[in-house]
């Protein structure tokens, strides 16, 4: 089956840039502005900046809803009422950790959101067995979580798309979007790497450093036997050198 993720390329770029700026500029500036001895909140703070950037920069046609998940975690659900499609962001490594669970003892919000994709078919092998069992208790728990998260949404939630990213030392390495099945198999995947803007900050920093070195005053010593005249652009032989030649 053919599936489409209904998001404009410009909006894909904005989402990716929100993640990039949170990992680089925002975290860096925050550290400069605050003289912390330690910085253990970095990973949580990164997500606060991502969510802020997404909410501020995305087209108003998207509802950006802050969803609480327990006392220690919140995420932003991005919803387009016109298409009925909701999006959430996640580290790619975390997504694959959730897929590799063998026992489902607690509903993750991705489980609940993916449950709306009842009409999609996995492209993966049927031999892939993500979970040991499935039961009515699980379905009931999933529905309860979904109902709570969907309550603030204005419109009908028809499709869920998960956008994952991979970073390395603050640099964006890859971005993928998935339409997952309710059991987190992959029905459709798109690679969004083409929408990652080139990062010239490292190049610029090296160039700026080189230019700064060039702008520094360079003191050149004159060879023995040469002295400057009052006019800095002219030099003459030292007098004693001239006398020796006579």
LINLIN-V654548 format. One record per residue. RES is the residue in one letter. SS is DSSP state (h for helix, s for strand, l for the rest). D_LAST is the distance of its C-alpha to the last C-alpha in whole Angstrom. Layout:
res->RES ss->SS d_last->D_LAST
res->RES ss->SS d_last->D_LAST
This chain:
res->X ss->l d_last->100
res->X ss->l d_last->97
res->X ss->l d_last->96
res->X ss->l d_last->93
res->X ss->l d_last->91
res->X ss->l d_last->92
res->X ss->l d_last->88
res->X ss->l d_last->86
res->X ss->h d_last->82
res->X ss->h d_last->81
res->X ss->h d_last->83
res->X ss->h d_last->82
res->X ss->h d_last->78
res->X ss->h d_last->79
res->X ss->h d_last->81
res->X ss->h d_last->78
res->X ss->h d_last->75
res->X ss->h d_last->77
res->X ss->h d_last->77
res->X ss->h d_last->73
res->X ss->h d_last->72
res->X ss->h d_last->74
res->X ss->h d_last->73
res->X ss->h d_last->69
res->X ss->h d_last->69
res->X ss->h d_last->72
res->X ss->h d_last->72
res->X ss->h d_last->68
res->X ss->h d_last->68
res->X ss->h d_last->71
res->X ss->h d_last->69
res->X ss->h d_last->66
res->X ss->h d_last->69
res->X ss->l d_last->71
res->X ss->l d_last->69
res->X ss->l d_last->72
res->X ss->l d_last->71
res->X ss->l d_last->73
res->X ss->l d_last->74
res->X ss->l d_last->77
res->X ss->l d_last->79
res->X ss->h d_last->76
res->X ss->h d_last->79
res->X ss->h d_last->81
res->X ss->h d_last->79
res->X ss->h d_last->78
res->X ss->h d_last->81
res->X ss->h d_last->82
res->X ss->h d_last->78
res->X ss->h d_last->80
res->X ss->h d_last->83
res->X ss->h d_last->81
res->X ss->h d_last->79
res->X ss->h d_last->82
res->X ss->h d_last->84
res->X ss->h d_last->82
res->X ss->h d_last->81
res->X ss->l d_last->84
res->X ss->l d_last->86
res->X ss->l d_last->88
res->X ss->l d_last->91
res->X ss->s d_last->90
res->X ss->s d_last->92
res->X ss->s d_last->90
res->X ss->s d_last->92
res->X ss->s d_last->91
res->X ss->s d_last->94
res->X ss->s d_last->94
res->X ss->l d_last->95
res->X ss->l d_last->96
res->X ss->l d_last->94
res->X ss->l d_last->90
res->X ss->l d_last->90
res->X ss->s d_last->90
res->X ss->s d_last->89
res->X ss->s d_last->89
res->X ss->s d_last->91
res->X ss->s d_last->90
res->X ss->s d_last->93
res->X ss->s d_last->94
res->X ss->l d_last->97
res->X ss->l d_last->97
res->X ss->l d_last->97
res->X ss->l d_last->98
res->X ss->s d_last->96
res->X ss->s d_last->94
res->X ss->s d_last->91
res->X ss->s d_last->89
res->X ss->s d_last->86
res->X ss->s d_last->85
res->X ss->s d_last->83
res->X ss->h d_last->84
res->X ss->h d_last->84
res->X ss->h d_last->87
res->X ss->h d_last->89
res->X ss->h d_last->89
res->X ss->h d_last->90
res->X ss->h d_last->93
res->X ss->h d_last->94
res->X ss->l d_last->94
res->X ss->l d_last->96
res->X ss->l d_last->99
res->X ss->l d_last->101
res->X ss->l d_last->102
res->X ss->l d_last->102
res->X ss->l d_last->101
res->X ss->l d_last->100
res->X ss->l d_last->97
res->X ss->h d_last->96
res->X ss->h d_last->95
res->X ss->h d_last->98
res->X ss->h d_last->100
res->X ss->h d_last->98
res->X ss->h d_last->98
res->X ss->l d_last->102
res->X ss->l d_last->102
res->X ss->l d_last->101
res->X ss->l d_last->104
res->X ss->l d_last->104
res->X ss->l d_last->101
res->X ss->l d_last->101
res->X ss->l d_last->99
res->X ss->l d_last->97
res->X ss->l d_last->97
res->X ss->l d_last->99
res->X ss->l d_last->102
res->X ss->l d_last->101
res->X ss->l d_last->99
res->X ss->l d_last->101
res->X ss->l d_last->99
res->X ss->l d_last->102
res->X ss->l d_last->105
res->X ss->l d_last->107
res->X ss->l d_last->108
res->X ss->l d_last->111
res->X ss->h d_last->112
res->X ss->h d_last->111
res->X ss->h d_last->107
res->X ss->h d_last->108
res->X ss->h d_last->110
res->X ss->h d_last->107
res->X ss->h d_last->104
res->X ss->h d_last->106
res->X ss->h d_last->106
res->X ss->h d_last->102
res->X ss->h d_last->102
res->X ss->h d_last->105
res->X ss->h d_last->103
res->X ss->h d_last->99
res->X ss->h d_last->101
res->X ss->l d_last->102
res->X ss->l d_last->100
res->X ss->l d_last->99
res->X ss->l d_last->100
res->X ss->l d_last->102
res->X ss->l d_last->103
res->X ss->l d_last->101
res->X ss->l d_last->101
res->X ss->s d_last->98
res->X ss->s d_last->96
res->X ss->s d_last->92
res->X ss->s d_last->90
res->X ss->s d_last->86
res->X ss->s d_last->84
res->X ss->s d_last->80
res->X ss->s d_last->78
res->X ss->s d_last->75
res->X ss->s d_last->72
res->X ss->l d_last->69
res->X ss->l d_last->70
res->X ss->s d_last->70
res->X ss->s d_last->73
res->X ss->s d_last->74
res->X ss->s d_last->77
res->X ss->s d_last->80
res->X ss->s d_last->83
res->X ss->s d_last->87
res->X ss->s d_last->90
res->X ss->s d_last->94
res->X ss->s d_last->95
res->X ss->l d_last->99
res->X ss->l d_last->101
res->X ss->l d_last->100
res->X ss->l d_last->96
res->X ss->l d_last->96
res->X ss->s d_last->94
res->X ss->s d_last->96
res->X ss->s d_last->93
res->X ss->s d_last->89
res->X ss->s d_last->86
res->X ss->s d_last->83
res->X ss->l d_last->80
res->X ss->h d_last->77
res->X ss->h d_last->76
res->X ss->h d_last->76
res->X ss->l d_last->74
res->X ss->l d_last->71
res->X ss->l d_last->67
res->X ss->l d_last->66
res->X ss->l d_last->62
res->X ss->h d_last->61
res->X ss->h d_last->60
res->X ss->h d_last->57
res->X ss->h d_last->57
res->X ss->h d_last->56
res->X ss->h d_last->53
res->X ss->h d_last->52
res->X ss->h d_last->52
res->X ss->h d_last->50
res->X ss->h d_last->47
res->X ss->h d_last->47
res->X ss->h d_last->47
res->X ss->h d_last->44
res->X ss->h d_last->42
res->X ss->h d_last->42
res->X ss->l d_last->41
res->X ss->l d_last->38
res->X ss->l d_last->35
res->X ss->l d_last->32
res->X ss->l d_last->29
res->X ss->l d_last->26
res->X ss->l d_last->23
res->X ss->l d_last->20
res->X ss->l d_last->18
res->X ss->l d_last->15
res->X ss->s d_last->17
res->X ss->s d_last->18
res->X ss->s d_last->21
res->X ss->l d_last->21
res->X ss->l d_last->25
res->X ss->l d_last->26
res->X ss->l d_last->27
res->X ss->l d_last->26
res->X ss->l d_last->22
res->X ss->s d_last->20
res->X ss->s d_last->16
res->X ss->s d_last->13
res->X ss->l d_last->13
res->X ss->h d_last->11
res->X ss->h d_last->10
res->X ss->h d_last->9
res->X ss->h d_last->7
res->X ss->h d_last->5
res->X ss->h d_last->6
res->X ss->h d_last->4
res->X ss->l d_last->0
